[in-house]
């Protein structure tokens, strides 16, 4: 059974930091791109960041540039999202997802991600 399990969410004050983790099990995802998305209440699921299979290439949504960093440890089958300088508008459920190929598309396409985690809540207070 393939699973992606996110962790690391929580409540943080504006300006604070969180590090999200996404642990994969059931198969290895070291050969495919991985992504992070988020969904706020009443809104569509938005792209946050993507990383290529090797971790060398990354891509960010404009709101994430300079504040968020995506990384991966293929030996641990885990992807991370370091979030700094958090703002109240970053409040959302954050999801990780596994792509179909080694590289992500630009612009990112949500339907190119086949496996999704259950999400982890991030709440940023003002």
C-alpha positions in Angstrom: 0.0 0.0 0.0 1.5 3.3 -1.1 1.3 6.0 1.5 2.5 9.6 1.9 2.3 10.9 5.4 2.8 14.5 6.2 3.8 15.8 9.6 5.2 19.0 11.2 2.2 21.2 10.9 0.8 23.2 13.8 0.1 26.6 15.2 2.8 29.3 14.9 2.9 33.1 15.3 3.4 35.3 12.3 7.1 35.5 11.5 7.8 32.0 12.8 8.9 28.9 11.1 7.8 25.3 10.6 9.3 22.3 8.9 7.0 19.9 7.2 8.0 16.4 6.4 6.4 13.9 4.0 7.4 10.3 4.5 6.7 7.8 1.8 6.0 4.1 2.2 4.9 1.2 0.1 7.3 2.1 -2.8 10.2 4.3 -3.4 9.7 7.8 -4.9 13.4 8.5 -5.4 13.0 8.5 -9.2 10.1 11.0 -9.5 9.5 14.6 -8.8 7.7 15.5 -5.6 5.5 18.5 -4.8 3.9 20.5 -2.0 0.5 22.0 -2.3 -1.8 23.8 0.1 -5.5 24.4 0.4 -7.2 27.1 2.5 -10.8 26.8 3.5 -13.2 27.6 0.6 -10.3 27.9 -1.9 -8.8 25.7 -4.5 -5.7 23.6 -3.9 -2.6 25.7 -4.9 0.9 24.7 -5.9 3.6 25.6 -3.4 6.9 24.0 -4.5 8.3 21.1 -6.5 11.6 19.2 -6.6 13.1 17.0 -9.2 14.0 13.4 -8.5 17.6 14.2 -7.6 16.8 17.3 -5.6 19.0 19.5 -7.8 16.1 21.4 -9.5 13.4 23.2 -7.5 10.5 25.4 -8.4 8.4 27.7 -6.2 5.1 29.6 -6.3 5.7 33.3 -6.2 4.4 33.6 -2.6 6.9 30.9 -1.5 10.0 32.3 -3.1 12.6 33.5 -0.6 10.6 32.1 2.4 10.1 28.4 1.7 12.6 25.7 0.8 11.8 22.3 -0.5 14.3 19.5 -0.1 14.4 15.7 -0.2 16.3 12.8 1.3 15.9 9.9 -1.1 17.7 7.5 1.3 14.9 8.2 3.8 12.1 8.4 1.1 11.2 11.8 2.6 10.5 15.3 1.3 10.6 18.4 3.4 9.3 21.9 3.3 11.0 24.5 5.4 8.8 27.5 5.9 10.2 30.7 7.3 8.7 34.2 7.9 5.2 32.7 8.0 2.2 34.9 7.4 -1.4 34.5 8.4 -2.3 34.0 4.7 -0.1 30.9 4.8 -2.7 29.2 6.9 -3.9 26.1 5.1 -3.8 22.4 4.9 -0.5 21.4 3.3 -0.3 18.3 1.1 2.7 16.5 -0.4 2.3 14.6 -3.7 4.4 12.3 -5.9 4.7 13.0 -9.6 4.8 10.6 -12.5 8.2 11.6 -14.0 11.6 12.6 -12.8 11.0 16.3 -13.4 8.1 18.6 -12.8 6.3 20.7 -15.4 6.4 24.4 -15.4 3.9 25.7 -14.8 3.0 22.9 -12.4 0.1 20.7 -13.2 -1.9 19.3 -10.3 -3.0 16.3 -12.3 0.5 15.2 -13.0 0.7 14.1 -9.3 -0.6 10.6 -8.7 -0.2 10.0 -5.0 -1.2 12.4 -2.2 -0.9 12.5 1.5 -3.7 13.3 3.9 -2.4 16.8 4.6 -1.2 18.6 7.7 -2.7 21.7 9.1 -0.6 24.9 9.3 -2.2 27.8 11.2 -0.4 31.1 11.4 -1.7 33.6 14.0 -1.3 37.4 13.7 
